[in-house]
Amino acid sequence: MENDLVWIDPPSGWMYGFPKVYNRSKNPNLHEWLVDMGYPADKIAGLGDSFYVRILALSEEELKEYNNE
């Protein structure tokens, strides 16, 4: 079964507090979630179809920690 929790790291994301844990099932629209989390909408729009994010799986320890919060 695929996990819905992943780390998301957009371009220059460190400037806005990224990477952050993204829950795909709770927030199906990634672009909206990024903006809600403080990433500038104009950066997403400015890159158009070239906008990308790095997606990383959470480790088993991170999953346990996240689920126990």
Protein Blocks (a to p, Z undefined) as FASTA:
>chain_A
ZZfbdcdddehklmnopacdddfklmmblklmmmmnopafklmmmnmmmpccddddddfk
lmmmmmmZZ
